[in-house]
Amino acid sequence: MQSEPGSPNLNGVPLCVPTLNGNEADYLRECIESGWVSSAGPFVDKLESSLASYVNRKYAVAMASGTAALHLALKTVGVREDDEVIVSDLTFIAPVNVIRYLSAYPVLVDAEKRHWQMDTRLVETFLREKCERRQDGLFNKTTGRRVAAILPVHILGHPVELNHITGLATEFGLPVVEDATESLGSAYDGELVGKKGVVSCFSFNGNKLMTSGGGGMAVTDNPDYAEKLRYLSTQAKDDPIYYRHHEVGYNYRLTNIQAAVGLAQFEQLQGFIESKKKTAKAYRELLAGLPVSFQEEAPTVSSCYWLFTILVDNEKSRDELLRFLSKRGVQSRPLWQPMHQSPALQGRFSLLGGGQVSEELAGRSLSLPCSSHITEEEIEQVASSIRDFFSARSPS
Ligand SMILES: *Cc1c(COP(=O)(O)O)cnc(C)c1O
C-alpha cells in the first residue's frame, strides 16, 4: 500500500499518524538558518498567540508536553501535597499522573453511558454529601483531605458536561483545570473548548489533532497564572543574569524547532478537524446495521472526533475483532484501562460511582483508523473488514 508523502510509511492502515504536508520543512529550515533552535524564538511566540486567539483566551504558555502543561496548571491553581483532585476515571493516565506528581490524590469519577465522559452527577453528590466547608477550604469528610480542584478530561473530542462542572466549581469555590488535550477544535455551547478552565491544557503529541513532534500549551485569562506558568516552566528563574531562584522550577519549555512544526500544523488545523468529522460520519454510515454502537454527540456539542471509537457487544468479541482487523493490516486499539484498575495508583485514590460504566466502555471499545489524511478507500477497507468479521460470525 502506498502511503501519503509526509506521513510515516507504515504498511496497512495505521490508527492515527500525523499529516505533515504544510510549511513544516520550511519553518524548520528557518530555525536552523536563524540559529533560533532552543526554548525561545519567534515560532514559540507565534504558536502561543495563534492558539490563544483561536480558543479566545488572553494568555498561552507553550510547554514541552500536554502532561507538563497539566502538571504546572494544577500547581499554579494551588494543588498541594495531600490534597484531592476530582478527575475522570476513564482517561489516558496523564492527568492522573500529574496529580500524583504533586503527591495529591485523585478522586476518580465514573463515566456516563451516552457520551462516555465524567458523570457530573456523581461530582455533585460527592460535593454536596461527602464534603464539608471549613475556614481553610472544602474537605472530604471520609478521607479528611482538602479538595483542591476539578480536572475534567474531554475524552475522544467530546466535552464533559461543562456548565454543570463550572456551576459546581463556583458554588464550592474550586478551580477547574481543563484537560482539553483530545478536544482541540471541539465546541460546547457554541464556544470552542479550552475556555472554561481557570487554566485549560492542550497537547501536540504525535497522535493528537495537530503535532509539534511533542509539546503542549496552557491557556488562561488570568495574568498572574500566566506569569506563574511561564516562571515555573523556566526553572523558576527570577532574573536572567544572576540566576537566582525562589522556588523549585521545571525545564518544561517548548523549543522553537518544535513550535516551528506546531505552527505549520496549526495553519492546517481547520482541514484536520473537517477530515476527522468526515471520517466519523463515514464510519457511522458504513457501519450502520452492524452490532456496534457509537458515542452519542450531545445537542450542545460539536465533537472534533479526535479518535473515532466503536463499542462491540462484549470484551471477547472486541478482542477477536481487534485480531481480525490486525490480520487485514488494519490497526485498532481499545480505550485505556480505567484508572481505578491501574496498578500504577496502588490504592492511592477514591472512586465515585463504582467504576462499572468505565469498565464496560473500556472493555467493549475499539478505536478505528482516523489519521487526518485517511482516504475514503481506506475507510471503506476498514468498514468492509468489520462487516466481514460480523458476517463470518453470524449463523446464516
Ligand atoms: C495526550 C494526552 C495528554 C498528554 O499529552 P502529552 O503531550 O502526550 O503529554 C493528557 N491527557 C490526555 C487525556 C491525553 O490524551
The ligand as an SDF file (V2000), in Angstrom:
LIG
                    3D

 15 15  0  0  0  0  0  0  0  0999 V2000
   -2.3440   13.0560   25.1240 C   0  0  0  0  0  0  0  0  0  0  0  0
   -2.9910   13.3220   26.4070 C   0  0  0  0  0  0  0  0  0  0  0  0
   -2.3370   14.0290   27.4330 C   0  0  0  0  0  0  0  0  0  0  0  0
   -0.8990   14.3730   27.4710 C   0  0  0  0  0  0  0  0  0  0  0  0
   -0.3150   14.9030   26.4090 O   0  0  0  0  0  0  0  0  0  0  0  0
    1.2450   14.6940   26.1230 P   0  0  0  0  0  0  0  0  0  0  0  0
    1.5260   15.8480   25.2340 O   0  0  0  0  0  0  0  0  0  0  0  0
    1.3830   13.3750   25.4350 O   0  0  0  0  0  0  0  0  0  0  0  0
    1.9850   14.7740   27.3980 O   0  0  0  0  0  0  0  0  0  0  0  0
   -3.0570   14.3530   28.5700 C   0  0  0  0  0  0  0  0  0  0  0  0
   -4.3240   13.9610   28.7280 N   0  0  0  0  0  0  0  0  0  0  0  0
   -4.9700   13.2320   27.8010 C   0  0  0  0  0  0  0  0  0  0  0  0
   -6.3770   12.8440   28.0430 C   0  0  0  0  0  0  0  0  0  0  0  0
   -4.3210   12.8690   26.6120 C   0  0  0  0  0  0  0  0  0  0  0  0
   -4.9690   12.1250   25.7120 O   0  0  0  0  0  0  0  0  0  0  0  0
  1  2  1  0
  2  3  1  0
  2 14  2  0
  3  4  1  0
  3 10  2  0
  4  5  1  0
  5  6  1  0
  6  7  2  0
  6  8  1  0
  6  9  1  0
 10 11  1  0
 11 12  2  0
 12 13  1  0
 12 14  1  0
 14 15  1  0
M  END
$$$$
